[in-house]
């Protein structure tokens, strides 16, 4: 690493925010920093040499060209600063993924003015993405995940080399928002447990299979449900009420996984939750010290169960 790279690295460290901040965050001019690139330094030396030679030989056209190039360089510095000044980071979000998979971090931005901003670079650790407010205001970064629970975000760097690449302008954002990482499910786990509840119970359902009883017609009942022959005999409209057998509800109990290790239990339960969803089975999750979740089924219930598993204390932190 050269001395120039070390100085630029130190400048970036000094300009980072010291604490997480609540979104949305506006990047004011006091938060945007500009430094010349290597190409910018070479350009400055070239223009200085051109101007010095023009003065030495009293060459007015060469001096005019040197001044025009110097003015263009100064204008590019201001333009690079304006690319970030006034930018607003609105939200940072991501859909939870199992630990070990890449999490797609979405950063949404807007602008306080009508200036077009193109070629903005969003960087987080080793991940980078491009952001242009005239082609959609969202950038997506792929972040690796290692363990379940909350993933605390570090500082996000937004930079640009436009318009001429003579200078780099950058600003930092440190969202206080944490992202959720689900536990990794057990691979090649066993089938669902045989412990069930409410086995064989039926519930009333207009789209069921078996006729349960006849009742009086109510406004809004479908015409196909009207029992015409019984209605004619009783001289009043009667409607067939059907019943649908309810599938058995699976019980996923933490206490019944005693022989397994702590983290292995979590992975086993995560595997069973995904399997129950694939088989369209209703299930309930029982964890120590927490209220029973379910019985239910669907994306909302799945998220609640996996969230409860993800936020269980880690063994090394207990």
C-alpha positions in Angstrom: 0.0 0.0 0.0 1.5 3.4 -1.1 1.6 6.5 1.1 -1.2 8.0 -0.9 -3.4 5.0 -0.2 -2.6 5.1 3.5 -3.5 8.8 3.7 -6.8 8.2 1.9 -7.6 5.3 4.2 -6.9 7.5 7.2 -9.2 10.2 5.8 -12.0 7.7 5.3 -11.6 6.5 8.9 -11.8 10.0 10.3 -15.0 10.8 8.3 -17.0 7.7 9.4 -20.0 8.2 11.7 -19.2 7.3 15.3 -22.6 5.7 16.2 -25.5 4.1 14.4 -28.2 6.5 13.2 -31.9 6.3 12.5 -33.0 6.3 8.9 -33.8 8.3 6.8 -30.5 10.0 6.7 -29.8 13.1 4.5 -26.3 13.5 3.3 -25.6 17.1 3.7 -22.5 18.9 2.3 -20.8 18.6 5.7 -20.9 14.8 5.4 -19.5 14.5 1.9 -15.7 14.4 1.4 -13.6 14.7 -1.7 -10.1 13.6 -2.5 -8.2 13.4 -5.8 -7.6 10.0 -7.4 -4.2 8.9 -8.7 -5.3 10.0 -12.2 -6.4 13.3 -10.7 -2.9 13.8 -9.1 -1.3 13.0 -12.4 -3.6 15.4 -14.2 -2.7 18.2 -11.7 1.0 17.7 -12.2 0.5 17.7 -15.9 -1.4 20.9 -15.9 1.1 22.6 -13.5 4.0 21.6 -15.8 2.0 22.9 -18.8 1.3 26.2 -17.1 4.9 26.6 -15.9 6.3 26.0 -19.4 3.8 28.4 -20.9 4.9 31.1 -18.4 8.6 30.4 -19.0 8.3 30.7 -22.8 5.6 33.4 -22.7 3.2 31.2 -24.7 -0.3 32.7 -24.2 -2.3 29.9 -26.0 -0.6 27.2 -23.9 -1.2 29.3 -20.8 -4.9 29.6 -21.7 -5.2 25.9 -22.3 -3.6 25.2 -18.9 -6.0 27.5 -17.2 -9.0 25.9 -19.0 -7.9 22.5 -17.9 -7.4 23.6 -14.3 -10.9 25.2 -14.3 -12.4 22.0 -15.7 -10.7 20.0 -12.9 -12.0 22.3 -10.3 -15.5 22.1 -11.7 -15.3 18.3 -11.7 -14.5 18.4 -7.9 -17.6 20.5 -7.2 -19.7 18.2 -9.5 -18.5 15.1 -7.7 -19.4 16.7 -4.3 -22.9 17.6 -5.7 -23.5 14.0 -6.8 -23.8 13.0 -3.1 -24.9 16.2 -1.5 -28.6 16.2 -1.0 -28.9 12.4 -1.3 -31.3 10.8 1.2 -30.9 7.2 2.4 -34.5 6.2 3.1 -34.5 2.6 4.1 -32.4 -0.5 4.4 -34.1 -3.9 4.4 -33.6 -7.5 3.7 -35.7 -10.7 3.7 -34.5 -13.2 6.4 -32.5 -16.2 5.1 -31.0 -19.3 6.8 -27.6 -18.9 8.3 -24.9 -19.7 5.8 -26.7 -18.2 2.8 -26.3 -14.8 1.2 -28.6 -12.1 2.5 -29.8 -9.6 -0.1 -29.5 -6.1 1.5 -31.6 -3.5 -0.3 -30.8 0.1 0.1 -33.4 2.7 -1.1 -32.4 6.3 -1.7 -34.0 9.5 -3.0 -32.9 13.0 -3.7 -34.0 16.4 -2.4 -33.5 18.1 -5.7 -34.0 17.2 -9.4 -30.4 16.6 -10.3 -29.7 13.3 -11.9 -27.3 11.1 -10.0 -25.7 8.3 -11.9 -22.9 5.9 -11.2 -23.1 6.0 -7.4 -21.3 3.1 -5.8 -22.6 1.5 -2.7 -20.1 -0.6 -0.7 -20.4 -2.8 2.4 -17.2 -4.6 3.3 -16.4 -6.6 0.2 -19.8 -6.3 -1.5 -20.5 -3.5 -4.0 -23.5 -2.4 -6.1 -24.3 0.5 -8.4 -27.1 3.1 -7.7 -28.6 5.5 -10.2 -31.6 7.6 -9.2 -32.7 8.0 -12.8 -33.0 4.2 -13.3 -34.6 3.2 -10.0 -33.5 4.2 -6.5 -32.6 0.8 -5.1 -29.3 -1.0 -4.8 -28.9 -4.6 -3.7 -25.9 -6.0 -1.9 -25.2 -9.7 -1.2 -23.9 -10.2 2.4 -22.7 -13.5 3.8 -24.3 -14.8 7.0 -22.6 -17.1 9.5 -24.9 -17.4 12.5 -28.5 -17.1 13.4 -30.0 -14.1 15.2 -29.7 -10.4 14.6 -27.1 -9.2 12.1 -25.9 -5.7 13.1 -25.0 -3.6 10.1 -21.7 -1.8 9.9 -21.0 1.4 8.0 -22.2 1.6 4.4 -20.0 3.7 2.0 -21.5 5.6 -0.9 -19.1 7.0 -3.4 -18.7 8.3 -6.9 -15.9 9.0 -9.4 -18.0 11.0 -11.8 -17.8 13.1 -13.9 -14.2 12.8 -15.0 -12.6 10.4 -12.5 -10.2 13.1 -11.3 -11.6 12.9 -7.7 -13.5 10.5 -5.5 -16.4 11.8 -3.4 -17.7 9.6 -0.6 -20.0 9.6 2.5 -20.8 7.1 5.2 -24.1 5.9 6.5 -24.4 3.7 9.6 -28.0 2.4 10.0 -29.0 1.3 13.5 -31.4 -1.3 12.0 -30.5 -5.0 12.5 -31.4 -7.7 10.1 -32.7 -11.2 11.1 -31.0 -14.4 10.1 -32.9 -17.6 10.4 -31.3 -20.8 11.8 -29.9 -23.1 9.2 -32.3 -26.2 8.9 -30.9 -29.6 9.4 -30.0 -31.3 6.2 -31.4 -34.7 5.5 -33.4 -34.6 8.8 -36.0 -37.1 9.9 -39.7 -36.9 9.0 -42.2 -35.0 11.0 -42.9 -36.4 14.5 -46.0 -38.5 15.0 -47.3 -36.5 18.0 -50.4 -34.7 16.8 -53.4 -32.9 18.3 -57.1 -32.5 17.2 -56.8 -35.7 15.1 -59.9 -36.4 13.1 -61.8 -33.3 14.1 -63.9 -31.7 11.4 -64.7 -28.0 10.9 -67.6 -26.4 8.9 -66.5 -25.3 5.5 -68.7 -24.2 2.6 -66.3 -25.9 0.2 -66.2 -29.2 2.2 -67.0 -32.7 1.0 -69.6 -34.1 3.4 -73.0 -32.7 4.2 -73.2 -31.8 7.9 -76.8 -30.4 8.3 -79.4 -28.1 6.7 -80.0 -24.6 7.9 -82.1 -21.6 6.9 -81.0 -19.5 4.0 -79.0 -16.4 4.8 -78.3 -13.5 2.5 -75.0 -14.1 0.6 -75.2 -17.9 0.6 -74.2 -19.4 -2.8 -77.0 -20.6 -4.9 -75.4 -24.0 -5.5 -75.6 -24.7 -1.7 -79.5 -24.4 -1.7 -81.2 -27.7 -1.0 -84.1 -27.4 -3.5 -86.1 -30.6 -2.7 -86.1 -30.1 1.1 -86.9 -26.5 0.6 -90.0 -27.4 -1.5 -91.2 -29.8 1.2 -90.9 -27.3 4.0 -91.9 -24.2 1.9 -88.7 -22.3 3.0 -85.2 -22.0 1.6 -82.7 -24.4 3.2 -79.0 -24.5 2.7 -76.6 -27.4 3.0 -73.8 -26.9 5.5 -70.7 -29.0 4.7 -67.9 -30.1 6.8 -64.2 -30.6 6.0 -62.0 -32.9 7.9 -59.2 -31.0 9.6 -55.7 -32.4 9.1 -53.8 -33.5 12.1 -51.8 -30.7 13.8 -48.1 -31.5 14.4 -46.6 -30.7 17.7 -43.0 -29.5 17.5 -41.8 -29.7 21.2 -38.3 -28.6 22.3 -38.5 -30.8 25.4 -38.9 -34.0 23.3 -35.5 -33.5 21.6 -33.5 -34.0 24.8 -30.7 -36.3 23.4 -29.7 -33.7 20.8 -27.3 -30.8 21.4 -28.6 -27.3 21.8 -27.9 -25.9 18.4 -28.9 -29.3 16.8 -32.3 -29.0 18.4 -32.8 -25.6 16.7 -31.7 -26.9 13.4 -34.0 -29.9 13.7 -37.0 -27.8 14.6 -36.3 -25.4 11.7 -36.2 -28.4 9.3 -39.5 -29.7 10.6 -41.1 -26.2 10.2 -40.1 -26.1 6.5 -41.3 -29.7 6.0 -44.7 -29.0 7.6 -45.1 -26.0 5.3 -44.2 -28.2 2.3 -46.8 -30.8 3.3 -49.5 -28.2 4.1 -49.7 -29.4 7.7 -50.8 -27.2 10.6 -48.2 -27.2 13.4 -47.4 -25.7 16.8 -44.1 -24.8 18.2 -43.3 -25.3 21.9 -40.1 -23.6 23.2 -39.0 -23.3 26.9 -40.1 -20.1 28.6 -42.1 -18.9 25.6 -45.8 -19.0 24.7 -46.9 -21.8 22.4 -47.0 -20.7 18.8 -49.9 -22.1 16.8 -51.4 -24.3 15.7 -51.4 -22.5 12.4 -49.9 -22.6 8.9 -48.6 -20.1 6.3 -45.8 -17.6 5.8 -46.8 -15.5 8.8 -46.7 -18.4 11.2 -43.5 -19.8 9.7 -41.8 -16.4 10.2 -43.0 -16.3 13.8 -41.6 -19.8 14.5 -38.3 -19.3 12.8 -37.9 -15.9 14.4 -38.4 -17.4 17.8 -35.8 -20.1 17.0 -33.4 -17.5 15.7 -33.6 -15.3 18.8 -32.9 -18.1 21.2 -29.8 -17.4 23.3 -26.5 -18.7 22.0 -24.7 -21.3 24.0 -21.5 -19.2 24.1 -23.5 -16.2 25.3 -25.5 -17.9 27.9 
